[in-house]
Amino acid sequence: MEAQPVTADHDGRFVAGFTCFAGRPNVGKSTLMNALVGTKVAITSSRPQTTRRVIRGIVRRPDAELVIIDTPGLHRPRTLLGERLDSLVRATLSEVDVIGLCFPASERIGPGDKYLASELAKHPSTPVVAIVTKTDQVAAEQVARQLAVVAGLGDWADIVPVSAVTGFQLDVLTDVLVGFLPPGRPLYPDGELTDEPEQQLVAELIREAILEGVRDELPHSIAVVVEEMAPREGQSDIIDVHAVMYVERPSQKAIVIGAKGARLKQVGSAARRHIEALLGSRVYLDLRIKVAKDWQRDARQLRRLGFDD
């Protein structure tokens, strides 16, 4: 997506600020952010709790710069990692100009959604826009019913149904969110679509390939660290990426490797394609697996894997 020149609207007013997409796990927050930004800056997966970090995507218009913060899904934490992710989300909610709370049109409103609505009521100074996602997956009658249910959950600044897949009302959602931003100058350099370091984006792309390639019980036990990434000496058209996948038990290591290494090879091939698209270069991916016992519950190992206090 080409960056647009920074100008102002007909009133000479340029606005810039932050919005945060919140919601329970797997409601389409990352997919929605990618669609609004116009490129992939956050990994997506059918597995809940895919997002583990705060990721910023930048939407530019002639009259505005909207910085979207994608957060891990709010949930009742069961591990030290879960507690840290929960704290990360709550800290982010208190720092943005407008919150987008996502509810999928394809699922019934449950206790988790009601819990989040009540939690956001604790931030009365920050406007909350209710976003009904995944409208492409259900009939119009179901979307209308979901909108009515969502309307009864809170005192929303606005309610917007969208589809990140078809693009339905993404422009409307952008207009609504931009309407809550304060006047100001652009916050990021022109042309930048995310502030996520390339090395971290590469690690996330590898984890995304793993999430789609292994059994349901495994994703939360996997962390990825890119230990080294640089152009190959004497062959600048090839980037060497050395990464390590961490699992919690030897049995999980066997699952990732698969029979005769077949699953690991499949994961590596899928990850390499996405990394090459991101970096615009040929990539050699060296992917290893190590066991870090119960790392989700170990403060020292969480720090080593990049999940600081």
C-alpha positions as CSV (number, residue, x, y, z in Angstrom):
1,M,0.0,0.0,0.0
2,E,1.5,3.3,-1.0
3,A,1.9,6.0,1.7
4,Q,-0.2,9.1,1.1
5,P,1.2,12.6,1.4
6,V,0.4,14.3,4.7
7,T,-2.1,17.1,4.2
8,A,-5.2,18.2,6.2
9,D,-8.9,18.3,5.7
10,H,-10.9,21.2,4.4
11,D,-10.8,22.8,7.9
12,G,-6.9,22.6,7.9
13,R,-7.1,20.0,10.7
14,F,-4.8,16.9,10.8
15,V,-5.4,14.4,13.5
16,A,-3.2,11.6,14.8
17,G,-3.6,9.1,17.6
18,F,-4.1,5.5,18.8
19,T,-6.8,3.0,18.9
20,C,-6.7,-0.4,20.5
21,F,-8.6,-3.5,19.3
22,A,-9.7,-5.6,22.3
23,G,-11.9,-8.6,22.6
24,R,-11.8,-12.2,23.8
25,P,-9.4,-14.5,21.9
26,N,-10.0,-15.4,18.3
27,V,-12.6,-12.7,17.4
28,G,-10.7,-11.4,14.4
29,K,-8.7,-8.5,15.9
30,S,-5.4,-9.2,14.0
31,T,-7.2,-10.0,10.7
32,L,-9.1,-6.7,11.0
33,M,-5.9,-4.7,11.7
34,N,-4.2,-6.2,8.7
35,A,-7.1,-5.3,6.5
36,L,-7.2,-1.7,7.7
37,V,-3.5,-1.2,7.3
38,G,-3.5,-2.9,3.9
39,T,-0.7,-5.3,4.6
40,K,0.2,-8.1,7.0
41,V,1.7,-6.7,10.2
42,A,0.1,-9.2,12.7
43,I,0.0,-13.0,12.3
44,T,-3.4,-14.7,12.2
45,S,-4.5,-18.2,13.1
46,S,-7.7,-20.2,13.8
47,R,-6.1,-21.0,17.2
48,P,-7.2,-18.8,20.1
49,Q,-4.6,-16.6,21.8
50,T,-2.4,-16.3,18.7
51,T,-1.4,-12.7,19.5
52,R,1.1,-12.5,22.4
53,R,2.5,-9.0,21.9
54,V,1.3,-5.4,21.4
55,I,1.7,-4.8,17.6
56,R,1.1,-1.4,16.0
57,G,-0.2,-1.0,12.5
58,I,-0.4,2.4,10.9
59,V,-3.3,3.7,8.7
60,R,-2.5,7.0,6.8
61,R,-5.0,9.3,5.2
62,P,-4.5,12.9,3.9
63,D,-6.2,14.1,7.0
64,A,-5.2,11.6,9.7
65,E,-2.8,9.0,11.0
66,L,-4.5,6.2,12.9
67,V,-2.2,3.9,14.8
68,I,-4.0,0.6,15.5
69,I,-2.7,-1.5,18.5
70,D,-3.5,-5.2,18.3
71,T,-3.4,-6.8,21.7
72,P,-3.6,-10.4,23.0
73,G,-7.2,-11.4,23.8
74,L,-8.3,-10.7,27.3
75,H,-9.0,-13.8,29.3
76,R,-8.8,-15.2,32.8
77,P,-5.1,-16.1,33.0
78,R,-4.0,-19.6,34.1
79,T,-0.2,-19.2,33.7
80,L,2.4,-16.5,34.5
81,L,2.5,-15.8,30.7
82,G,-1.3,-15.3,30.8
83,E,-1.0,-12.9,33.7
84,R,1.6,-10.8,31.9
85,L,-0.4,-10.7,28.7
86,D,-3.5,-9.7,30.6
87,S,-1.5,-6.9,32.3
88,L,-0.2,-5.8,28.9
89,V,-3.7,-5.5,27.5
90,R,-5.0,-3.5,30.5
91,A,-2.1,-1.1,30.3
92,T,-2.7,-0.5,26.6
93,L,-6.4,0.2,27.1
94,S,-5.6,3.1,29.5
95,E,-3.3,4.8,27.0
96,V,-5.3,5.0,23.7
97,D,-7.7,7.6,22.3
98,V,-10.4,5.2,21.4
99,I,-11.0,1.5,22.0
100,G,-12.5,-0.9,19.5
101,L,-14.2,-3.9,21.2
102,C,-14.7,-6.8,18.8
103,F,-17.6,-9.2,18.8
104,P,-17.9,-11.9,16.1
105,A,-21.2,-12.0,14.3
106,S,-20.8,-15.7,13.9
107,E,-20.8,-16.6,17.6
108,R,-23.3,-16.1,20.5
109,I,-22.5,-13.4,23.0
110,G,-21.2,-15.2,26.1
111,P,-19.9,-14.6,29.6
112,G,-16.5,-13.6,28.2
113,D,-18.0,-10.8,26.1
114,K,-20.1,-9.5,29.0
115,Y,-17.0,-9.6,31.2
116,L,-15.1,-7.5,28.7
117,A,-17.9,-5.0,28.3
118,S,-18.0,-4.5,32.1
119,E,-14.2,-4.2,32.3
120,L,-14.2,-1.5,29.6
121,A,-16.8,0.4,31.6
122,K,-14.0,1.0,34.1
123,H,-12.4,3.3,31.4
124,P,-15.2,5.9,31.2
125,S,-12.9,8.6,29.9
126,T,-12.1,6.6,26.8
127,P,-14.8,6.2,24.1
128,V,-15.5,2.5,23.1
129,V,-16.7,1.6,19.6
130,A,-18.3,-1.8,19.4
131,I,-17.2,-3.7,16.3
132,V,-19.2,-6.7,15.0
133,T,-16.7,-8.7,13.0
134,K,-16.9,-11.6,10.6
135,T,-20.2,-10.4,9.1
136,D,-19.4,-12.3,5.9
137,Q,-19.8,-15.7,7.7
138,V,-23.6,-15.2,8.5
139,A,-26.8,-14.0,6.9
140,A,-27.9,-10.4,7.2
141,E,-30.6,-11.4,9.7
142,Q,-28.0,-12.8,12.1
143,V,-25.9,-9.6,11.8
144,A,-29.0,-7.6,12.7
145,R,-29.7,-9.8,15.7
146,Q,-26.1,-9.6,16.9
147,L,-26.1,-5.8,16.5
148,A,-29.2,-5.6,18.8
149,V,-27.6,-7.9,21.4
150,V,-24.3,-5.9,21.4
151,A,-26.2,-2.6,21.7
152,G,-27.6,-3.9,25.0
153,L,-24.2,-4.7,26.4
154,G,-22.9,-1.2,27.0
155,D,-23.0,2.5,26.4
156,W,-21.1,2.5,23.1
157,A,-19.7,5.6,21.3
158,D,-20.8,3.8,18.1
159,I,-21.5,0.3,16.7
160,V,-20.1,-0.8,13.4
161,P,-20.5,-4.1,11.6
162,V,-17.5,-5.1,9.4
163,S,-15.9,-7.8,7.4
164,A,-12.1,-7.9,7.1
165,V,-12.5,-10.5,4.4
166,T,-14.8,-8.7,2.0
167,G,-13.9,-5.2,3.1
168,F,-17.5,-4.4,4.1
169,Q,-17.6,-1.1,6.0
170,L,-13.9,-0.9,6.7
171,D,-13.9,2.7,5.4
172,V,-16.8,3.5,7.8
173,L,-14.9,2.0,10.7
174,T,-11.8,4.0,9.9
175,D,-13.9,7.2,9.7
176,V,-15.5,6.5,13.1
177,L,-12.2,5.8,14.8
178,V,-10.5,8.8,13.2
179,G,-13.3,10.9,14.5
180,F,-12.0,10.4,18.1
181,L,-8.4,11.3,17.5
182,P,-6.9,14.6,18.7
183,P,-5.3,17.2,16.4
184,G,-1.6,16.6,15.9
185,R,1.3,15.9,13.6
186,P,2.1,12.4,12.2
187,L,3.7,10.1,14.9
188,Y,5.6,7.8,12.5
189,P,7.9,8.3,9.5
190,D,6.1,8.5,6.1
191,G,5.8,5.1,4.5
192,E,6.1,3.1,7.7
193,L,3.2,0.6,8.2
194,T,4.3,-0.9,11.6
195,D,6.9,-0.3,14.3
196,E,7.5,-4.0,14.8
197,P,11.2,-4.9,14.3
198,E,11.8,-7.1,11.2
199,Q,13.4,-9.8,13.4
200,Q,10.3,-10.0,15.6
201,L,8.0,-10.1,12.5
202,V,10.0,-13.0,11.2
203,A,9.7,-14.9,14.5
204,E,6.0,-14.3,14.5
205,L,5.7,-15.7,10.9
206,I,7.5,-18.8,12.0
207,R,5.1,-19.2,14.9
208,E,2.1,-18.7,12.6
209,A,3.3,-21.6,10.4
210,I,3.7,-23.8,13.5
211,L,0.2,-22.9,14.8
212,E,-1.4,-24.1,11.5
213,G,0.8,-27.2,11.3
214,V,0.5,-28.9,14.7
215,R,-2.2,-30.3,17.0
216,D,-4.7,-28.2,18.9
217,E,-3.1,-28.7,22.3
218,L,0.3,-27.5,21.3
219,P,0.2,-23.8,20.2
220,H,0.3,-22.2,23.6
221,S,3.4,-24.2,24.5
222,I,5.4,-22.8,21.5
223,A,7.7,-19.7,21.5
224,V,10.0,-18.6,18.7
225,V,13.2,-16.6,19.0
226,V,15.2,-15.4,16.0
227,E,18.8,-15.6,17.2
228,E,20.5,-14.3,14.1
229,M,19.3,-12.7,10.8
230,A,21.7,-11.2,8.3
231,P,22.6,-11.2,4.5
232,R,24.9,-14.0,3.7
233,E,28.5,-13.0,3.3
234,G,29.4,-12.8,-0.3
235,Q,25.8,-13.4,-1.4
236,S,23.8,-10.4,-0.4
237,D,20.7,-11.6,-2.3
238,I,20.2,-14.4,0.4
239,I,19.3,-13.7,4.0
240,D,20.3,-16.3,6.6
241,V,17.7,-16.7,9.4
242,H,18.6,-18.8,12.4
243,A,15.7,-19.4,14.7
244,V,14.8,-21.6,17.6
245,M,11.4,-23.0,18.6
246,Y,10.9,-23.6,22.3
247,V,8.4,-26.2,23.6
248,E,7.7,-27.3,27.2
249,R,8.2,-31.0,26.9
250,P,10.1,-33.6,24.9
251,S,6.8,-35.2,23.7
252,Q,5.9,-31.8,22.2
253,K,9.2,-31.7,20.4
254,A,8.4,-35.0,18.8
255,I,5.0,-33.7,17.6
256,V,6.6,-30.6,15.9
257,I,9.2,-32.7,14.2
258,G,6.6,-35.3,13.0
259,A,7.3,-38.6,11.3
260,K,10.8,-38.6,9.8
261,G,10.8,-34.8,10.1
262,A,7.9,-34.3,7.7
263,R,6.0,-31.8,9.9
264,L,9.0,-29.7,10.7
265,K,9.9,-29.6,7.0
266,Q,6.4,-28.4,6.1
267,V,6.4,-25.7,8.8
268,G,9.8,-24.5,7.6
269,S,8.7,-24.3,3.9
270,A,5.6,-22.4,4.8
271,A,7.4,-20.0,7.1
272,R,10.2,-19.4,4.5
273,R,7.7,-18.3,1.8
274,H,6.1,-15.7,4.1
275,I,9.5,-14.5,5.3
276,E,10.7,-14.0,1.7
277,A,7.5,-12.1,0.9
278,L,8.1,-9.8,4.0
279,L,11.8,-9.2,3.3
280,G,11.7,-9.2,-0.5
281,S,14.7,-11.5,-0.7
282,R,15.6,-15.2,-0.9
283,V,15.9,-16.7,2.6
284,Y,17.7,-19.7,4.1
285,L,15.9,-20.7,7.2
286,D,17.7,-22.7,9.9
287,L,15.0,-23.9,12.3
288,R,15.8,-25.8,15.5
289,I,13.8,-27.0,18.4
290,K,14.7,-26.9,22.1
291,V,12.8,-27.9,25.2
292,A,12.4,-25.2,27.9
293,K,10.4,-27.0,30.6
294,D,7.2,-25.2,31.7
295,W,8.5,-21.9,30.3
296,Q,5.0,-20.3,30.5
297,R,5.2,-20.5,34.3
298,D,8.9,-19.6,34.8
299,A,9.7,-15.9,35.2
300,R,13.3,-16.3,34.3
301,Q,12.5,-18.2,31.1
302,L,9.8,-15.7,30.2
303,R,12.3,-12.9,30.3
304,R,14.8,-14.9,28.2
305,L,12.1,-15.4,25.6
306,G,11.2,-11.7,25.5
307,F,8.1,-11.6,27.8
308,D,9.4,-9.1,30.3
309,D,7.6,-8.0,33.4
